């Protein structure tokens, strides 16, 4: 085993996860990661805003209708990138340079192959999926155009996300954030150029997004090519190492499938929201933006839990594993709750950015007071699940989350809602599912920690 991975090699962009105080390091890791996700969401909002203001409502619907399709198709591979981060972090904790190199070579090739696969899948499946979803005929052609062009950029999206996973495994979340800032500015400027000046409509927005994704991929590849060993990217050495791939898939596939099933359950809930009319749809759509913003805070501490726990678990530092869990849990709850309550308290003000219609505000406020105000509860299963993944256990939290969050929501829609109907009853499914799922995944985490302690 190579012993050269130690704290002396930690550079300014990296975080020594194995030594010293944890709280500040976790914040330095988690907050840029949360900001990266927030920036990506805001840049997506720019796409929607540009076509909505300068093209028309049909173009707006064409871009917006693709969001669940894109999420459904790429969630699996985003889960695999999470697995890549976990296994590289684990090898860093074990100070095993040889395995780090093998894992990175495997990640490089997996990113390339999955990007090509999604590119081809998008070209073939775009129209059938959008037709199956019931996309209106007057929107379908533009929606298909957007999706096909968007998926041409999938190799770039995979390259960035898998490259960012490699950097996160070292504790570097700042440079991916800087890259996203640059790519986001490029995306915004090109959106305006292609749509306003060249009148390219939906195709212009899709092309701008593809170019910005290419920029982010090129920048992160450039960084990785300049990294010191064993983290340096070598195209000539790309190879699938079966042991590393199996470990990556064992952690990543359950997480990715969980995300896919989660998307399906949200489609079911959305279908019930649609039955309450246009104002309910608009109010819910406005409110959910703030749920996304707050969830990114949880997501940031999720990433910290996976990387810090994977490294310390690999090093056999179970005392630090437990401390990382409690710090990530406490910080996730505190940060998320603070923003939950701010948005819910000033719901009318924040909803005003999206609509002035009183009934839209009525439904939006209901969702913010029932769902958003209690969203911090989701930290319970998210942080516990990420902690288990950091220890190499991904299937257990995935199955529990699928049952507690996804299946429970479907049962609520088809069994509970017909008996006690009402928009507020529908919204209550979110906090109920978070409590049930949190209890299950926290129990699994505590049992796992207890078992590891008994073996120590």
C-alpha positions, 0 to 999 in steps of 0.5 A: 500500500502506498503511504504518500497520501498525508496531510503534507500533500494537502494544498490550498484548494484541498481539505485535510479531512483526517486531522484537526478540528472538523466544524470549520472544514465541513462548512468550507466544504459544504457551503461552496457545494451548496452554492454550486447547486444554487447557481446551476438552478439559477442559471436554469431559471435564466433559460426559462426567463429568456424564452418566456420574455422574448419568445413566448408562452409556448417556448416557455412551456417547451423548455419547462416541460423537459425538466422532469425528463432530464432529471429522470434520465440523468439521475442514475448517473449522478448517483454513480458520480456520488459513488465515485466520490465515496470510493476515492475518498475511502482510498484517500483515507486508506492512503492507497495511491494505487487504488486512487489512480485505478479509481480515477482512471475508471471514473474518467472512462465511465464519464465518457461512456455514460455521456455518449450513451445519454447523447444517443438516448436523448436523440432516440427517446426525446419524442416518444417520452414527451409524447407519452407525457402528454405534451401539448401538440403546439409545444411538442416540436419545440420541446423535442428540439430543445431536448435533443440539442440539450442531450448533445451536451451530455458528454460535457455534463458527465465530464464536469460532474464526474470531474467535480466528484474527483475534486470533492473527494479531495475536499475541493468544492471551491474550484468547481464553484468558480467554474460554474460561475464562469459557465453561468455567465457564458450561458446567460450572455449566449442566451441573450445573443442567440434569442434576442439578436439571432432569433433562434428561440428554443434552439438558441437557449439549448445551444447556449446551454450546450456551449456553457456545459462544454466550457465547464467540462474543458475547465475542470479537465484542465484542472485535473490534467494539472493535478499532482499524482495520484489525482492527475488525469491521463487520457492515455491511461483510461481503463475500467478496473472491475473492482473499482467499478463494482464498488462505484456501482454498488454505492452509486446505482442505489442512490441513482435509482432512488433519485429516479423513483423520487422523480416519478413520485413527484410526477404523481403528486404533481398530477394531483396538484393539477386537478386543483386548477391553474392557480394551484399549479402556478402557486405550487410552482412558485413555492417549490423554487424556494424548496429547491434553494433550501434543499441545496443547503442539505445537499451541501452537507450531504456531500460533506458527510459522504466525503469526510466519513468515507475518508475517516472510515477508510482510515479506521477513525470511527470517532471522527465518523460519529463527529462528522455525522453530528456536525453535518446533521446539526448544521444541515438542520440549522441552515435549512430551518433558518431559510425555511422560516425566512421564506415562509415568514415573508411568503407573500413578498417572495411569491411576488417575484413570480405572480401578483394573482391573489389565488396564486399567492393563496396556494403558494402560501399554503405550500410554503407554510405546510411544506417549506416551513418543515423541510428541515426534517428531510435532513434526518434521512438525507444526512443519515443516508449519506453517512451510510453511503460514506461507509459503503452502504448505499442499498439500505438508505435507498430502499428505505427512502423509496418506501418512506418517501416515494411509495408513501406519497403514492399511497397518500395520493390514491388512498388518503386524498380521496377520503380527506380531499383538499390541497392542504391535505395533499401538501401534508404528505411531504412532512409526513413522508419526511418523518417516516423516512427519517425515523427509518434511516436514522435507525439504520445508521445507529444500528450500523454505527453500533455494529461497527463499534462492537467490532472495533 
